Amino acid sequence: MDEGSHSVVTLGLSSIQETKRQVAAAFGGHAQGTRIDFVSIDLLWKVLTVKRLEILQAMAGQGAMAVREVARRVGRDIKAVHGDVTALVSAGILDRTAAGKVSFPYDEVRVDFTLKAA
């Protein structure tokens, strides 16, 4: 990444139709940006709890770190943070390094979804 560049990931909802549209646009040469999509709002909020969003905020732009360091930065018990980190790794939001550390390779997180009338 160039010095001064700013990486952003968008977490949101995506139907199969929207995913197909994004793939078609990408193949057409239109940049789509980095996205991690969930199939439902329920799943998004199940994964992105307040405590897990705090973890992402503490890790944004900081490089790889041990879970113990993550726990220190958010002021929480390591066992609880380990559970949250494991959930975020399973969801594809955090990466685990070969050295056993975790990484959130973005400087900023955006959450994007639209609620419509039932």
C-alpha positions in Angstrom: 0.0 0.0 0.0 1.4 3.5 -0.8 2.2 5.8 2.0 -0.8 8.0 2.7 -3.3 5.6 1.1 -6.4 4.8 3.0 -8.0 1.3 2.8 -11.8 0.9 3.5 -13.9 -2.2 3.8 -17.7 -2.0 3.5 -19.7 -4.5 5.5 -23.3 -4.9 4.2 -26.1 -7.0 2.9 -26.2 -8.5 -0.5 -28.8 -10.6 -2.2 -27.9 -13.1 -4.9 -29.1 -10.6 -7.5 -27.0 -7.8 -6.1 -23.9 -10.0 -5.9 -24.4 -10.9 -9.6 -24.7 -7.2 -10.5 -21.5 -6.4 -8.6 -19.6 -9.3 -10.3 -20.9 -8.2 -13.7 -19.8 -4.6 -13.0 -16.4 -5.8 -11.9 -15.9 -7.8 -15.0 -17.0 -4.7 -17.0 -14.0 -2.9 -15.5 -15.9 -0.9 -12.8 -14.1 -1.0 -9.4 -16.4 -2.4 -6.7 -14.2 -1.7 -3.6 -13.6 -4.1 -0.8 -16.9 -5.6 0.5 -17.8 -8.3 3.0 -21.5 -9.1 2.5 -24.0 -10.9 4.7 -27.1 -12.6 3.4 -29.4 -11.2 6.1 -29.5 -8.3 8.6 -29.9 -10.9 11.4 -26.6 -12.5 10.4 -24.9 -9.1 10.1 -25.9 -8.0 13.6 -25.2 -11.5 15.0 -21.6 -11.2 13.8 -21.1 -7.4 14.3 -21.9 -7.0 18.0 -20.9 -3.8 19.8 -18.0 -5.6 21.4 -16.8 -6.9 18.0 -17.1 -3.5 16.4 -14.9 -2.2 19.2 -12.3 -4.8 18.3 -12.4 -3.7 14.7 -12.0 -0.1 15.7 -9.0 -0.9 17.9 -7.3 -3.0 15.2 -8.0 -0.7 12.2 -4.8 0.3 10.6 -2.6 -1.3 13.3 -1.2 -4.3 11.5 -1.1 -7.9 12.9 -1.3 -8.3 16.7 -1.7 -11.0 19.3 -5.1 -11.6 20.8 -3.7 -10.6 24.1 -2.8 -7.2 22.6 -6.3 -6.8 21.2 -7.8 -7.6 24.6 -5.5 -5.0 26.2 -6.5 -2.3 23.7 -10.2 -2.9 24.2 -9.9 -3.3 28.0 -11.5 -6.7 28.1 -10.8 -10.3 29.3 -8.6 -12.2 26.9 -10.9 -15.3 26.9 -14.0 -13.2 25.8 -11.9 -11.3 23.2 -10.6 -14.6 21.9 -14.2 -15.8 21.3 -15.0 -12.6 19.5 -11.8 -12.7 17.4 -12.6 -16.4 16.5 -16.1 -15.3 15.3 -14.6 -12.5 13.2 -12.0 -14.8 11.6 -14.8 -17.3 10.8 -16.8 -14.6 9.2 -13.9 -13.6 7.0 -13.5 -10.1 8.6 -10.2 -10.7 10.4 -7.3 -12.7 9.0 -5.1 -15.0 11.0 -1.4 -14.9 10.2 1.0 -17.9 10.0 2.5 -16.6 13.4 -0.9 -16.9 15.1 -1.6 -13.2 15.2 -4.8 -11.6 13.9 -5.0 -8.8 11.3 -7.6 -6.4 10.2 -6.0 -4.9 7.0 -8.2 -1.8 6.7 -8.1 1.7 8.1 -11.8 2.2 8.0 -15.0 0.2 8.3 -18.3 1.2 6.7 -21.6 -0.6 7.4 -24.1 -0.3 4.6 -27.6 -1.6 4.5 -31.1 -0.4 3.7 -34.2 -1.2 5.7 -37.5 -1.3 3.7 -41.1 -1.5 4.7 -42.2 -5.0 5.3 
